[in-house]
Amino acid sequence: MRYFVITGHKAVTTGDFKLDDIAGGAGRLDILVRCVNSAFFLSHDLRRDVEIYLVCEGGNDPVKTVMFKGSELRYLNPDERSTSSLIRNALLKPLGEGMTKSSPGVYVGRYTFDDVLRMLSEKGEFVYLKEDGEDCRGFGFPENPIFVLGDNQDLTEEEESALLGYGPGRISIGPNSLHADHCMIVVQNELDRREAS
């Protein structure tokens, strides 16, 4: 399995945004939407061995996490509007304990960044995508990597401290600073190439 954890520092948690304004009124939700697409889409298929956790930290409502599970996903299309709609529908769901199913393969719960790390810590090993990390070309990826990265902002000091407590590997994907979704594609490609050989 491959796991991705993305912090949406300004991504609103209420779901009361317009689909035409995901970059502004939804707190840069557009970044998270592109990350979802980068996590799952192949040319004519979806990756089924991927889960992505979108930690939405913005707005007036407490933090929520939306999780997409590749093995169960339906109704995911490559356009940003339909992916935004899946996230919005999840954020609007009444929540109980744990994760609530919103649609096939999409879940939502009141999980903070720390909660998500704790939950995933038993499923694999953390890998921190950071510009000053080891070049990914020489990195020994764990069997079930849990990649952690920020949106258009770095992790906060508190978030980074929480992550470092799990002793993650720390990798860079190249000499230039790239968008979060592009970083994910590079990492996926690196893993694909290794698995193919």
C-alpha positions as CSV (number, residue, x, y, z in Angstrom):
1,M,0.0,0.0,0.0
2,R,0.9,3.6,-0.5
3,Y,-0.4,6.3,1.8
4,F,-0.4,10.1,1.5
5,V,-1.1,12.7,4.2
6,I,-1.6,16.2,3.0
7,T,-2.3,19.2,5.3
8,G,-4.7,21.8,4.0
9,H,-3.8,24.6,6.3
10,K,-6.5,26.9,5.0
11,A,-8.9,24.3,3.5
12,V,-12.3,24.9,5.0
13,T,-14.0,22.2,7.0
14,T,-17.6,23.3,6.6
15,G,-18.4,22.3,3.1
16,D,-20.4,25.6,2.5
17,F,-18.2,26.7,-0.4
18,K,-19.0,27.2,-4.1
19,L,-17.5,24.7,-6.5
20,D,-16.5,27.7,-8.7
21,D,-14.3,29.1,-6.0
22,I,-12.3,26.3,-4.5
23,A,-9.0,28.3,-4.7
24,G,-10.4,31.2,-2.8
25,G,-13.6,30.6,-0.8
26,A,-12.6,27.0,0.0
27,G,-9.2,27.9,1.3
28,R,-7.0,26.6,-1.5
29,L,-8.9,23.3,-1.7
30,D,-7.8,23.3,-5.3
31,I,-4.3,22.1,-4.1
32,L,-5.9,19.1,-2.2
33,V,-8.1,18.3,-5.2
34,R,-5.1,18.1,-7.5
35,C,-3.3,15.9,-4.9
36,V,-6.3,13.5,-5.0
37,N,-6.0,13.2,-8.8
38,S,-2.2,12.7,-8.6
39,A,-2.7,9.9,-6.0
40,F,-5.1,7.8,-8.1
41,F,-5.2,8.5,-11.8
42,L,-3.4,6.5,-14.4
43,S,-4.0,6.9,-18.1
44,H,-7.0,4.6,-18.3
45,D,-7.3,3.3,-14.7
46,L,-7.2,4.1,-11.1
47,R,-4.5,3.1,-8.6
48,R,-6.3,0.7,-6.1
49,D,-3.3,0.4,-3.7
50,V,-3.4,4.0,-2.5
51,E,-5.1,5.9,0.3
52,I,-4.9,9.7,0.7
53,Y,-5.8,11.7,3.8
54,L,-6.7,15.3,3.4
55,V,-6.4,17.1,6.7
56,C,-8.6,20.2,6.4
57,E,-7.6,22.8,9.0
58,G,-9.2,26.0,7.9
59,G,-12.5,27.8,8.5
60,N,-14.6,28.1,11.7
61,D,-15.4,24.4,12.2
62,P,-13.0,22.0,14.0
63,V,-10.5,20.1,11.9
64,K,-11.8,17.3,9.7
65,T,-10.0,14.7,7.6
66,V,-11.3,13.4,4.3
67,M,-9.9,10.0,3.2
68,F,-10.0,8.5,-0.3
69,K,-9.5,4.7,-0.4
70,G,-8.5,3.5,-3.8
71,S,-9.7,-0.1,-3.4
72,E,-13.3,1.2,-2.9
73,L,-13.4,4.3,-5.1
74,R,-16.3,5.0,-7.4
75,Y,-17.4,8.2,-9.1
76,L,-13.9,9.8,-9.1
77,N,-13.3,11.7,-12.4
78,P,-10.2,13.6,-13.5
79,D,-11.9,17.1,-13.5
80,E,-11.3,19.2,-10.4
81,R,-15.0,20.2,-10.1
82,S,-16.3,16.6,-9.5
83,T,-13.4,15.8,-7.1
84,S,-14.3,19.0,-5.2
85,S,-17.9,17.9,-5.1
86,L,-16.9,14.6,-3.5
87,I,-14.9,16.4,-0.8
88,R,-17.7,19.0,-0.2
89,N,-20.3,16.2,0.2
90,A,-18.0,14.5,2.7
91,L,-17.5,17.7,4.7
92,L,-21.3,18.2,4.8
93,K,-22.0,14.7,6.3
94,P,-23.2,14.5,10.0
95,L,-20.3,12.9,11.9
96,G,-20.3,10.3,14.6
97,E,-17.4,8.4,16.1
98,G,-14.6,7.3,13.7
99,M,-14.8,7.7,10.0
100,T,-18.1,8.2,8.3
101,K,-18.6,6.9,4.8
102,S,-19.7,9.7,2.4
103,S,-19.7,7.8,-0.9
104,P,-17.9,4.6,-2.2
105,G,-14.2,5.0,-1.1
106,V,-14.7,8.5,0.5
107,Y,-14.7,8.9,4.3
108,V,-14.7,11.8,6.7
109,G,-14.0,12.2,10.4
110,R,-12.9,14.7,13.0
111,Y,-9.3,13.6,12.9
112,T,-6.5,16.1,13.4
113,F,-3.0,15.8,11.8
114,D,-1.8,14.1,15.0
115,D,-4.8,11.7,14.9
116,V,-4.0,10.7,11.3
117,L,-0.4,10.0,12.1
118,R,-1.3,7.9,15.1
119,M,-3.9,6.0,13.1
120,L,-1.5,5.3,10.2
121,S,1.6,4.5,12.3
122,E,0.6,0.9,12.6
123,K,0.1,0.5,8.8
124,G,3.6,1.4,7.5
125,E,6.6,3.8,7.8
126,F,6.5,7.5,7.4
127,V,8.4,9.3,4.7
128,Y,8.6,13.1,5.0
129,L,8.8,15.0,1.6
130,K,11.1,17.9,2.4
131,E,13.3,20.0,0.1
132,D,16.4,19.3,2.3
133,G,15.9,15.6,2.4
134,E,17.8,12.7,0.8
135,D,17.5,12.4,-2.9
136,C,14.7,10.0,-3.6
137,R,16.7,8.2,-6.3
138,G,19.0,6.7,-3.7
139,F,16.4,6.2,-0.9
140,G,15.3,2.8,0.3
141,F,11.6,3.1,0.4
142,P,9.8,1.1,3.1
143,E,7.3,-1.6,2.1
144,N,4.2,0.5,3.0
145,P,5.3,4.1,2.7
146,I,3.2,6.9,4.3
147,F,4.2,10.1,2.5
148,V,3.6,13.3,4.4
149,L,3.7,16.8,2.9
150,G,2.2,20.2,3.2
151,D,0.0,22.0,0.7
152,N,1.4,25.4,-0.5
153,Q,2.9,25.9,3.0
154,D,5.4,23.8,4.9
155,L,4.2,21.8,7.9
156,T,3.9,24.0,11.0
157,E,6.5,23.6,13.7
158,E,3.9,21.6,15.8
159,E,3.1,19.3,12.8
160,E,6.7,18.7,11.9
161,S,7.5,18.0,15.6
162,A,4.7,15.4,15.7
163,L,5.9,13.8,12.5
164,L,9.5,13.7,13.5
165,G,8.5,11.8,16.6
166,Y,7.8,8.8,14.4
167,G,11.4,8.8,13.0
168,P,10.4,9.3,9.3
169,G,12.7,8.9,6.4
170,R,13.2,12.4,4.8
171,I,13.4,12.7,1.0
172,S,13.7,15.3,-1.7
173,I,12.3,14.6,-5.1
174,G,14.8,16.9,-7.0
175,P,16.7,20.1,-7.1
176,N,13.7,22.4,-7.8
177,S,10.7,23.2,-5.6
178,L,7.6,21.6,-7.0
179,H,3.9,21.7,-6.3
180,A,2.6,19.1,-3.8
181,D,0.7,17.2,-6.5
182,H,3.7,17.1,-8.7
183,C,5.9,15.8,-5.9
184,M,3.4,13.0,-5.5
185,I,3.6,12.0,-9.2
186,V,7.4,11.9,-9.0
187,V,7.3,9.6,-5.9
188,Q,4.7,7.4,-7.5
189,N,6.8,7.1,-10.7
190,E,9.9,6.2,-8.6
191,L,8.0,3.4,-6.8
192,D,6.4,2.2,-10.1
193,R,9.8,1.9,-11.7
194,R,11.3,0.0,-8.8
195,E,8.3,-2.4,-8.7
196,A,8.5,-3.0,-12.5
197,S,12.2,-4.0,-12.2
